[in-house]
Amino acid sequence: MTATEPDNLVLTPRDVQWDWTGLPMHYIDGDPFTTHFANVLNILLPEGEDWFITVFQQAVPMIKDDRLREDVIGFIGQEATHSASHQTVLTHFKKVGFDTSPYTDQLRWFFSKMLGDRELTGQKAQGWIIDRIAIIAAIEHVTAYLGDWILNADAIDRTDHNPAILDLYRWHGAEEVEHRAVAYDLFTHLDGRYRNRVRAHVIAFPVLVYWWVRGLRYLMAADPERIAGRDKPRFRDWFRASRKGVLPSPKSLVRLYFGYLRPGYHPSQYGSTTQAVAYLAASPAARAAHR
């Protein structure tokens, strides 16, 4: 963290509200691929962040540092508003005949059965909580990158886009940058061993990519306004969108993967808290919530 970055930030959930009336089906440049690449977030995040909350709530009694405990509680509040906000998009989709529940149900099963609570007690129960916190820290590495990316994706502003949903993504991205170090610091507080951090990352990153690709395929096939010949994701669509600056590039995600493997890694080295706070002060939804 640089000398100009705030070091006493209090993480605060913001009671934002959203109205998706009139939201186009393809709300970024009229492009199904780019739109549904982003739409995966609207499905992954409510399920994933509800799971984050459950695990962090279980970890709170294990925290011995008062400041970290305060950050974790703030993180829980912010994640709850993220989940609820993205759920409003899914509710809107259902109203206009875009059913995302088959994919959502698969995700819910994955988080509850594969990563949910187990019949463990004592040190084994605490170990399972720490293992999952390590996974969350690895995922937060990705979400912080995406948050920083969307805050700086000026090319999207020059496209035909829906301002409200761009504000949703940037508001969420700014809060991801705000709390980007909390999961990592919690894992460090409870364990911190490099091999355990790397093991969680090596598992979590490809699993996240798998669910993203699976969601993209589902959304493009289920799109009620799908365009013939453009109802399946193609790598060339990703390369084209990344060259335009409206999606992160594959190369940047490779760098992201290896960045987490550095022994001296810390989330505070990426993104700008100052920039995130400035966007949250200007975000239409966040300003309305403040009023």
C-alpha positions in Angstrom: 0.0 0.0 0.0 1.5 3.4 -1.0 1.8 6.3 1.4 -1.1 8.1 -0.2 -3.5 5.2 0.3 -5.9 5.3 3.3 -4.9 2.8 6.1 -7.8 3.3 8.4 -10.7 2.5 6.1 -13.9 1.2 7.7 -15.7 -1.3 5.5 -19.3 -0.3 5.2 -22.1 -2.0 3.3 -24.1 0.4 1.1 -27.9 -0.1 0.8 -28.0 0.3 -2.9 -31.2 -0.2 -5.0 -31.6 -1.2 -8.6 -34.3 -0.9 -11.2 -33.8 -3.0 -14.4 -36.9 -1.9 -16.3 -35.9 -1.6 -19.9 -32.5 -3.4 -19.5 -31.6 -4.7 -23.0 -30.8 -8.4 -23.3 -27.4 -7.5 -24.8 -26.5 -4.5 -22.8 -22.8 -4.1 -23.8 -22.4 -2.9 -27.4 -25.3 -5.2 -28.4 -22.9 -8.1 -28.2 -24.2 -11.4 -26.8 -20.7 -12.8 -25.9 -19.5 -9.7 -24.0 -22.8 -9.3 -22.2 -23.0 -13.0 -21.1 -19.4 -13.1 -20.1 -20.3 -10.3 -17.7 -23.7 -12.0 -16.8 -21.9 -15.0 -15.4 -21.0 -12.7 -12.5 -24.7 -12.2 -11.8 -25.1 -15.9 -11.2 -21.8 -16.9 -9.7 -21.7 -14.1 -7.2 -25.0 -14.6 -5.3 -24.2 -18.3 -4.7 -20.5 -17.8 -4.1 -20.8 -14.8 -1.8 -23.5 -16.4 0.3 -21.0 -19.2 0.8 -18.3 -16.7 1.7 -20.6 -15.2 4.3 -21.3 -18.6 5.9 -17.6 -19.5 6.2 -16.5 -16.0 7.5 -19.3 -16.1 10.1 -17.9 -19.4 11.4 -14.4 -17.9 11.5 -15.2 -14.8 13.5 -14.9 -16.6 16.9 -11.4 -17.7 15.9 -10.1 -14.2 15.3 -7.9 -12.7 18.0 -7.1 -9.3 16.4 -9.8 -6.7 17.0 -9.1 -4.7 13.8 -9.2 -7.8 11.6 -12.4 -8.9 13.3 -13.9 -5.5 12.4 -12.7 -5.8 8.8 -14.2 -9.3 8.5 -17.6 -8.1 9.8 -17.5 -5.3 7.3 -16.6 -7.7 4.6 -19.6 -9.9 5.5 -21.9 -6.9 5.2 -20.5 -5.9 1.8 -20.7 -9.4 0.4 -24.4 -9.6 1.5 -25.3 -6.5 -0.4 -23.3 -7.8 -3.5 -25.3 -11.1 -3.4 -28.6 -9.3 -3.1 -27.8 -6.8 -5.8 -26.8 -9.3 -8.4 -29.9 -11.4 -7.5 -32.1 -8.5 -8.7 -30.7 -9.0 -12.2 -31.6 -12.7 -12.1 -35.1 -11.7 -10.9 -35.4 -9.3 -13.8 -34.2 -12.0 -16.3 -36.9 -14.4 -15.0 -39.6 -11.8 -15.6 -38.6 -11.4 -19.2 -38.4 -15.2 -19.9 -34.6 -15.8 -19.3 -34.5 -18.7 -16.9 -31.1 -19.1 -15.2 -32.2 -21.5 -12.5 -30.7 -24.7 -14.1 -27.2 -23.3 -13.8 -28.0 -21.6 -10.5 -29.1 -24.9 -9.0 -25.9 -26.6 -10.1 -23.9 -23.9 -8.4 -25.9 -24.1 -5.2 -25.3 -27.9 -5.1 -21.6 -27.3 -5.6 -21.2 -24.8 -2.8 -23.4 -26.7 -0.3 -22.3 -30.2 -1.0 -18.7 -29.9 -2.1 -17.7 -26.9 0.0 -20.3 -26.9 2.6 -20.2 -27.8 6.3 -19.1 -31.3 7.3 -19.7 -33.4 10.4 -16.4 -32.4 12.0 -15.5 -31.3 15.5 -12.6 -29.7 17.3 -9.4 -29.1 15.3 -10.7 -30.9 12.2 -13.7 -28.5 12.1 -11.4 -25.5 12.5 -9.1 -26.9 9.8 -12.0 -27.2 7.3 -12.9 -23.5 8.0 -9.3 -22.4 7.4 -9.1 -24.5 4.2 -12.2 -22.8 2.8 -10.8 -19.4 3.9 -7.7 -20.1 1.8 -10.0 -20.9 -1.2 -11.9 -17.6 -0.6 -8.6 -15.7 -0.4 -7.6 -17.1 -3.8 -11.0 -16.2 -5.3 -10.8 -12.7 -3.9 -7.5 -12.3 -5.7 -9.5 -12.8 -8.9 -12.4 -10.6 -7.9 -10.1 -7.8 -6.8 -8.4 -7.9 -10.2 -11.8 -7.8 -11.9 -12.8 -4.9 -9.7 -9.7 -2.9 -10.6 -10.1 -3.8 -14.3 -13.7 -2.6 -14.5 -12.9 0.7 -12.7 -10.3 1.4 -15.4 -12.1 0.0 -18.5 -12.7 3.3 -20.2 -13.4 1.6 -23.5 -16.8 0.4 -22.2 -17.8 4.1 -21.7 -17.3 4.5 -25.5 -19.7 1.7 -26.4 -23.4 1.5 -26.5 -24.0 0.3 -23.0 -26.6 0.4 -20.2 -25.3 2.9 -17.6 -27.2 1.3 -14.6 -25.6 -2.1 -15.0 -22.2 -0.7 -15.6 -22.7 1.2 -12.3 -23.6 -2.1 -10.7 -20.4 -3.7 -11.9 -18.2 -0.7 -11.0 -19.9 -0.2 -7.6 -19.2 -3.9 -6.9 -15.7 -3.7 -8.3 -14.9 -0.7 -6.1 -16.0 -2.6 -3.0 -13.9 -5.6 -4.1 -10.9 -3.3 -4.3 -11.8 -1.8 -0.9 -11.8 -5.2 0.9 -9.3 -7.0 -1.3 -7.0 -7.9 1.5 -9.5 -9.1 4.1 -9.7 -12.8 3.1 -5.9 -13.0 2.6 -5.2 -11.3 6.0 -7.7 -13.6 7.7 -6.0 -16.7 6.2 -2.6 -15.3 7.2 -3.9 -14.7 10.8 -5.3 -18.2 11.1 -2.6 -20.2 9.1 -0.5 -18.3 6.6 1.6 -21.2 5.4 2.7 -20.6 1.8 2.1 -24.2 0.7 -1.5 -24.1 1.9 -2.1 -20.7 0.1 -0.7 -22.1 -3.1 -2.6 -25.4 -2.8 -5.9 -23.5 -2.4 -5.1 -21.3 -5.4 -4.1 -24.2 -7.7 -7.5 -25.8 -6.9 -9.7 -22.6 -6.9 -8.5 -20.9 -10.0 -9.3 -23.7 -12.5 -12.5 -24.5 -10.8 -13.6 -20.9 -11.1 -12.6 -20.9 -14.8 -14.6 -24.1 -15.3 -17.8 -22.6 -13.7 -17.3 -19.4 -15.7 -17.1 -21.2 -19.0 -20.0 -23.5 -18.1 -22.1 -20.5 -17.2 -21.2 -18.6 -20.4 -22.2 -21.6 -22.5 -25.5 -22.0 -20.7 -26.4 -18.3 -20.9 -25.6 -18.0 -24.6 -27.7 -21.1 -25.4 -30.6 -20.1 -23.2 -30.7 -16.5 -24.3 -34.3 -15.8 -25.5 -32.9 -13.3 -28.0 -30.0 -15.4 -29.1 -28.7 -14.8 -32.6 -28.2 -17.7 -35.0 -24.5 -18.5 -35.3 -23.7 -16.5 -32.1 -25.3 -18.8 -29.5 -22.0 -20.5 -28.5 -18.9 -18.9 -27.0 -15.8 -18.8 -29.2 -12.2 -17.9 -28.3 -12.1 -15.4 -31.2 -15.0 -13.5 -29.6 -13.0 -13.2 -26.4 -9.9 -12.0 -28.2 -11.9 -9.5 -30.2 -13.6 -8.1 -27.1 -10.4 -7.9 -25.2 -8.7 -6.0 -28.1 -11.6 -3.5 -27.9 -10.9 -3.1 -24.2 -14.4 -4.3 -23.1 -13.2 -7.6 -21.5 -10.0 -8.6 -19.7 -7.5 -10.3 -22.0 -6.6 -14.0 -21.7 -3.0 -13.0 -21.3 -3.9 -10.8 -18.3 -5.6 -13.8 -16.6 -2.5 -15.9 -17.1 -0.4 -13.1 -15.3 -3.1 -13.0 -12.6 -2.7 -16.7 -12.0 1.1 -16.6 -11.6 1.0 -13.4 -9.6 -0.6 -15.2 -6.6 2.2 -17.7 -6.5 4.8 -15.1 -5.6 6.0 -15.7 -2.0 5.9 -11.9 -1.3 2.4 -11.5 -2.7 -0.2 -9.3 -0.9 -3.5 -8.0 -2.3 -2.7 -4.4 -1.3 0.0 -4.4 -4.0 -2.8 -4.4 -6.6 -5.5 -1.8 -7.3 -6.1 1.5 -5.6 -8.2 2.0 -2.5 -8.2 5.8 -3.2 -9.7 5.2 -6.7 -12.3 2.7 -5.3 -13.4 5.2 -2.6 -13.6 8.0 -5.2 -15.8 5.9 -7.4 -18.1 4.9 -4.5 -18.5 8.7 -3.8 -19.5 9.2 -7.4 -21.6 6.1 -8.1 -25.2 7.0 -8.8 -26.5 4.0 -6.9 -24.2 4.5 -3.9 -25.0 8.2 -3.8 -28.7 7.5 -3.8 -28.2 5.0 -1.0 -26.3 7.6 1.0 -29.1 10.1 0.6 
